[in-house]
Structure formats: structure tokens, C-alpha cells
Amino acid sequence: MAYVIGDDCVSCGACAGGCPVGAIAEGAEHYEIDADSCISCGACAGTCPSGAISEA
């Protein structure tokens, strides 16, 4: 199951740097995870300082 970034995202970009497959990019309102590319490893969740990333 892919991870998602919620509204608590502060757009710091820490998650994008932590994603081993490059599935995270800056979106219109905050960073977003491409569900088709996400390998559900959870690396991004561990780097998020605001706790905005969770499993979908």
C-alpha cells in the first residue's frame, strides 16, 4: 500500500530526499507521493519532521 502526505506537510522537502525511488515531488499545496512509483518502504515517513506521511 502506498504512502500519502497529509495537510500537515510543511513543504520542507526532507521526504523527497529520503525516497529511494524518487516517488515524491512538490505539488500545488504540498509535497505529493506518486502512488504508482511508491514501493511502500516507509523511508519517507521516517524523515518527515511534521509527521505528515502515513500509509494510505
CNS distance restraints for C-alpha pairs under 8 A (distance, minus, plus):
assign (resid   1 and name CA) (resid  39 and name CA) 8.00 0.50 0.50
assign (resid   1 and name CA) (resid  40 and name CA) 5.97 0.50 0.50
assign (resid   1 and name CA) (resid  55 and name CA) 6.67 0.50 0.50
assign (resid   1 and name CA) (resid  56 and name CA) 6.40 0.50 0.50
assign (resid   2 and name CA) (resid  35 and name CA) 5.44 0.50 0.50
assign (resid   2 and name CA) (resid  36 and name CA) 7.99 0.50 0.50
assign (resid   2 and name CA) (resid  38 and name CA) 5.63 0.50 0.50
assign (resid   2 and name CA) (resid  39 and name CA) 6.77 0.50 0.50
assign (resid   2 and name CA) (resid  40 and name CA) 5.09 0.50 0.50
assign (resid   2 and name CA) (resid  55 and name CA) 6.06 0.50 0.50
assign (resid   2 and name CA) (resid  56 and name CA) 5.82 0.50 0.50
assign (resid   3 and name CA) (resid  33 and name CA) 6.96 0.50 0.50
assign (resid   3 and name CA) (resid  35 and name CA) 7.27 0.50 0.50
assign (resid   3 and name CA) (resid  38 and name CA) 7.16 0.50 0.50
assign (resid   3 and name CA) (resid  40 and name CA) 6.22 0.50 0.50
assign (resid   3 and name CA) (resid  42 and name CA) 7.30 0.50 0.50
assign (resid   3 and name CA) (resid  53 and name CA) 6.64 0.50 0.50
assign (resid   3 and name CA) (resid  54 and name CA) 5.46 0.50 0.50
assign (resid   3 and name CA) (resid  55 and name CA) 4.22 0.50 0.50
assign (resid   3 and name CA) (resid  56 and name CA) 5.27 0.50 0.50
assign (resid   4 and name CA) (resid  32 and name CA) 7.08 0.50 0.50
assign (resid   4 and name CA) (resid  33 and name CA) 5.97 0.50 0.50
assign (resid   4 and name CA) (resid  35 and name CA) 7.97 0.50 0.50
assign (resid   4 and name CA) (resid  53 and name CA) 5.60 0.50 0.50
assign (resid   4 and name CA) (resid  54 and name CA) 5.61 0.50 0.50
assign (resid   4 and name CA) (resid  55 and name CA) 6.06 0.50 0.50
assign (resid   4 and name CA) (resid  56 and name CA) 5.70 0.50 0.50
assign (resid   5 and name CA) (resid   9 and name CA) 6.71 0.50 0.50
assign (resid   5 and name CA) (resid  31 and name CA) 6.86 0.50 0.50
assign (resid   5 and name CA) (resid  32 and name CA) 5.97 0.50 0.50
assign (resid   5 and name CA) (resid  33 and name CA) 6.81 0.50 0.50
assign (resid   5 and name CA) (resid  52 and name CA) 5.49 0.50 0.50
assign (resid   5 and name CA) (resid  53 and name CA) 4.49 0.50 0.50
assign (resid   5 and name CA) (resid  54 and name CA) 6.67 0.50 0.50
assign (resid   6 and name CA) (resid  52 and name CA) 5.06 0.50 0.50
assign (resid   6 and name CA) (resid  53 and name CA) 6.19 0.50 0.50
assign (resid   6 and name CA) (resid  54 and name CA) 7.79 0.50 0.50
assign (resid   7 and name CA) (resid  30 and name CA) 7.46 0.50 0.50
assign (resid   7 and name CA) (resid  52 and name CA) 6.88 0.50 0.50
assign (resid   8 and name CA) (resid  50 and name CA) 6.52 0.50 0.50
assign (resid   8 and name CA) (resid  51 and name CA) 7.37 0.50 0.50
assign (resid   8 and name CA) (resid  52 and name CA) 5.05 0.50 0.50
assign (resid   9 and name CA) (resid  30 and name CA) 6.10 0.50 0.50
assign (resid   9 and name CA) (resid  31 and name CA) 7.14 0.50 0.50
assign (resid   9 and name CA) (resid  50 and name CA) 6.46 0.50 0.50
assign (resid   9 and name CA) (resid  51 and name CA) 7.82 0.50 0.50
assign (resid   9 and name CA) (resid  52 and name CA) 5.26 0.50 0.50
assign (resid   9 and name CA) (resid  53 and name CA) 7.98 0.50 0.50
assign (resid  10 and name CA) (resid  30 and name CA) 7.01 0.50 0.50
assign (resid  10 and name CA) (resid  50 and name CA) 7.17 0.50 0.50
assign (resid  11 and name CA) (resid  26 and name CA) 7.53 0.50 0.50
assign (resid  11 and name CA) (resid  30 and name CA) 5.37 0.50 0.50
assign (resid  11 and name CA) (resid  31 and name CA) 5.93 0.50 0.50
assign (resid  13 and name CA) (resid  17 and name CA) 6.73 0.50 0.50
assign (resid  13 and name CA) (resid  26 and name CA) 7.81 0.50 0.50
assign (resid  13 and name CA) (resid  31 and name CA) 7.31 0.50 0.50
assign (resid  14 and name CA) (resid  18 and name CA) 6.47 0.50 0.50
assign (resid  14 and name CA) (resid  44 and name CA) 7.81 0.50 0.50
assign (resid  14 and name CA) (resid  47 and name CA) 5.98 0.50 0.50
assign (resid  14 and name CA) (resid  48 and name CA) 6.22 0.50 0.50
assign (resid  14 and name CA) (resid  49 and name CA) 7.97 0.50 0.50
assign (resid  15 and name CA) (resid  19 and name CA) 6.30 0.50 0.50
assign (resid  15 and name CA) (resid  24 and name CA) 7.21 0.50 0.50
assign (resid  15 and name CA) (resid  43 and name CA) 7.84 0.50 0.50
assign (resid  15 and name CA) (resid  44 and name CA) 4.59 0.50 0.50
assign (resid  15 and name CA) (resid  45 and name CA) 7.10 0.50 0.50
assign (resid  15 and name CA) (resid  47 and name CA) 5.60 0.50 0.50
assign (resid  15 and name CA) (resid  48 and name CA) 5.80 0.50 0.50
assign (resid  16 and name CA) (resid  22 and name CA) 6.82 0.50 0.50
assign (resid  16 and name CA) (resid  23 and name CA) 7.55 0.50 0.50
assign (resid  16 and name CA) (resid  24 and name CA) 5.02 0.50 0.50
assign (resid  16 and name CA) (resid  25 and name CA) 6.43 0.50 0.50
assign (resid  16 and name CA) (resid  44 and name CA) 7.15 0.50 0.50
assign (resid  17 and name CA) (resid  22 and name CA) 7.97 0.50 0.50
assign (resid  18 and name CA) (resid  43 and name CA) 6.08 0.50 0.50
assign (resid  18 and name CA) (resid  44 and name CA) 5.46 0.50 0.50
assign (resid  18 and name CA) (resid  47 and name CA) 6.57 0.50 0.50
assign (resid  19 and name CA) (resid  23 and name CA) 6.60 0.50 0.50
assign (resid  19 and name CA) (resid  24 and name CA) 6.91 0.50 0.50
assign (resid  19 and name CA) (resid  43 and name CA) 6.12 0.50 0.50
assign (resid  19 and name CA) (resid  44 and name CA) 5.64 0.50 0.50
assign (resid  20 and name CA) (resid  43 and name CA) 7.75 0.50 0.50
assign (resid  21 and name CA) (resid  37 and name CA) 7.17 0.50 0.50
assign (resid  21 and name CA) (resid  38 and name CA) 7.22 0.50 0.50
assign (resid  21 and name CA) (resid  39 and name CA) 7.71 0.50 0.50
assign (resid  22 and name CA) (resid  37 and name CA) 7.85 0.50 0.50
assign (resid  23 and name CA) (resid  33 and name CA) 5.56 0.50 0.50
assign (resid  23 and name CA) (resid  34 and name CA) 5.22 0.50 0.50
assign (resid  23 and name CA) (resid  35 and name CA) 7.67 0.50 0.50
assign (resid  23 and name CA) (resid  37 and name CA) 5.34 0.50 0.50
assign (resid  23 and name CA) (resid  38 and name CA) 5.60 0.50 0.50
assign (resid  24 and name CA) (resid  31 and name CA) 6.71 0.50 0.50
assign (resid  24 and name CA) (resid  32 and name CA) 5.59 0.50 0.50
assign (resid  24 and name CA) (resid  33 and name CA) 4.50 0.50 0.50
assign (resid  24 and name CA) (resid  34 and name CA) 6.30 0.50 0.50
assign (resid  25 and name CA) (resid  31 and name CA) 5.56 0.50 0.50
assign (resid  25 and name CA) (resid  32 and name CA) 5.61 0.50 0.50
assign (resid  25 and name CA) (resid  33 and name CA) 6.68 0.50 0.50
assign (resid  26 and name CA) (resid  30 and name CA) 6.05 0.50 0.50
assign (resid  26 and name CA) (resid  31 and name CA) 4.16 0.50 0.50
assign (resid  26 and name CA) (resid  32 and name CA) 6.11 0.50 0.50
assign (resid  27 and name CA) (resid  31 and name CA) 4.96 0.50 0.50
assign (resid  27 and name CA) (resid  32 and name CA) 5.62 0.50 0.50
assign (resid  33 and name CA) (resid  38 and name CA) 7.00 0.50 0.50
assign (resid  34 and name CA) (resid  38 and name CA) 6.12 0.50 0.50
assign (resid  40 and name CA) (resid  55 and name CA) 7.97 0.50 0.50
assign (resid  42 and name CA) (resid  46 and name CA) 6.75 0.50 0.50
assign (resid  43 and name CA) (resid  47 and name CA) 6.81 0.50 0.50
assign (resid  44 and name CA) (resid  48 and name CA) 6.44 0.50 0.50
assign (resid  44 and name CA) (resid  53 and name CA) 7.26 0.50 0.50
assign (resid  45 and name CA) (resid  51 and name CA) 7.01 0.50 0.50
assign (resid  45 and name CA) (resid  52 and name CA) 7.67 0.50 0.50
assign (resid  45 and name CA) (resid  53 and name CA) 5.12 0.50 0.50
assign (resid  45 and name CA) (resid  54 and name CA) 6.65 0.50 0.50
assign (resid  48 and name CA) (resid  52 and name CA) 6.68 0.50 0.50
assign (resid  48 and name CA) (resid  53 and name CA) 6.90 0.50 0.50
